Amino acid sequence: MINTGRSFHDDNEISEYRYEVSNKGTGPAIIEGVKITYKGEIARNWKELYTALEVPDTIRKGHTNEMISNRVISSGGSILLIDFSNNKKVMKWVFEKAKDIHITICYKSVFGEFWEIKREGFYTNLEATKRTSVVENTIREEERFIE
């Protein structure tokens, strides 16, 4: 699952915003590849995503994240993909454009079964993560998010 954690102040101003990847399965999930796009443009790292989102140079582009590629997520575990909460200006900028951010993650089980999870949009919690069985890693090397 690709989850969005978000909180708002009483005035509907966003106060917390992060993306997490969790494993709700019975065994470990071995991350084979991650693909992040904004309006169809591939971002291979956070800097490229900020560029695609057209975050102005006047906004410092800091965030908190964990490396996800080639990681293993244990059953019931999760990885923080990114947390914008400590940088209110970039958090607000990204949140306003979040409906056009798409994330695809290909992972495999210890039995060599491949799965793809995809989430299109991170503006509300109504965007569902779709899970599909695939034959092999569906994310090409040149598309892989490497940060």
C-alpha positions in Angstrom: 0.0 0.0 0.0 1.1 3.6 -0.7 -0.4 5.7 2.0 -0.8 9.5 2.5 -0.6 10.9 6.0 -1.9 14.4 6.3 -3.3 16.7 8.9 -5.0 20.1 8.8 -5.3 23.0 11.2 -8.8 24.3 12.1 -8.6 26.8 9.2 -8.1 24.0 6.7 -4.4 24.8 6.3 -2.3 21.7 5.8 0.0 21.0 8.8 1.4 17.5 8.1 2.0 15.7 4.8 3.9 12.5 4.1 3.9 9.4 1.9 4.5 5.9 3.3 4.8 2.5 1.8 3.5 -0.3 4.0 3.4 -4.1 3.7 0.0 -5.6 4.6 0.9 -9.0 3.3 2.0 -12.1 5.2 5.6 -12.2 4.0 8.4 -9.7 3.3 8.1 -7.4 0.2 11.4 -7.0 -1.7 11.3 -3.6 -3.5 12.6 -4.1 -7.1 11.8 -0.6 -8.5 10.1 2.7 -7.9 8.7 5.1 -10.5 7.5 8.6 -9.7 5.9 10.8 -12.3 4.3 14.3 -12.3 1.9 14.9 -15.2 3.6 12.0 -17.0 7.1 13.4 -16.6 9.4 10.8 -14.9 11.4 12.0 -11.8 14.4 9.9 -11.0 15.1 11.7 -7.7 13.6 14.3 -5.4 15.4 17.2 -7.2 13.8 16.2 -10.5 10.4 16.0 -8.9 10.8 19.5 -7.4 11.8 20.7 -10.9 8.8 19.0 -12.5 6.5 20.5 -9.9 8.1 23.9 -10.7 8.9 24.7 -7.0 10.3 28.2 -7.1 14.0 28.8 -6.3 12.7 31.1 -3.4 11.5 27.9 -1.6 14.1 25.8 0.1 13.6 22.2 -1.0 14.2 20.2 2.2 12.4 17.1 3.4 12.8 13.9 5.3 12.9 10.6 3.4 14.2 7.0 3.5 15.8 5.2 0.7 13.3 2.7 -0.7 14.9 1.0 -3.7 16.3 -2.5 -3.1 14.8 -2.5 0.4 12.9 -5.2 2.2 9.7 -4.3 4.0 8.8 -6.9 6.6 5.2 -8.1 7.0 3.3 -5.4 8.9 6.2 -2.9 8.4 6.5 0.4 6.5 9.0 2.8 5.0 8.6 6.5 5.0 9.0 7.5 1.4 9.0 11.2 2.1 7.8 13.7 4.7 7.3 17.3 3.8 6.0 18.3 7.2 9.2 20.1 8.4 9.2 22.4 5.4 5.8 24.2 5.4 6.4 26.1 2.1 7.4 23.1 0.0 4.7 21.0 1.8 2.0 23.4 0.7 3.4 23.7 -2.9 3.6 19.9 -3.3 0.2 19.3 -1.7 -1.5 21.7 -4.2 -0.1 19.7 -7.1 -0.4 16.3 -5.5 -3.4 15.0 -7.6 -1.0 14.7 -10.6 1.8 12.8 -8.7 1.8 9.1 -9.6 3.9 6.4 -7.9 4.4 2.8 -9.1 6.3 0.3 -7.0 7.3 -3.2 -8.2 8.1 -5.7 -5.5 8.5 -9.4 -5.2 7.9 -12.1 -2.6 10.4 -14.5 -1.3 8.8 -17.0 -3.7 9.8 -14.9 -6.7 6.2 -13.7 -7.4 6.1 -10.1 -8.7 3.5 -7.5 -7.8 3.0 -3.9 -8.9 1.3 -1.3 -6.7 0.2 2.0 -8.2 -1.3 5.1 -6.8 -2.4 8.0 -9.0 -2.8 11.1 -6.9 -2.0 12.1 -3.4 -4.4 15.0 -2.7 -7.1 13.1 -0.8 -7.2 9.7 0.9 -9.8 8.6 -1.7 -7.1 7.8 -4.3 -6.8 4.0 -4.1 -3.7 2.0 -4.4 -4.1 -0.6 -7.2 -2.3 -3.9 -6.9 -1.6 -6.2 -9.9 0.3 -9.5 -10.3 3.0 -9.1 -13.0 5.5 -11.5 -14.5 8.6 -9.5 -13.8 9.8 -6.1 -12.7 7.8 -3.6 -14.8 9.9 -0.6 -14.1 12.7 -0.1 -16.6 16.1 1.0 -15.4 15.9 4.4 -17.0 12.6 5.1 -15.2 13.7 4.1 -11.7 13.6 6.5 -8.9 17.0 6.2 -7.3 16.8 8.3 -4.1 
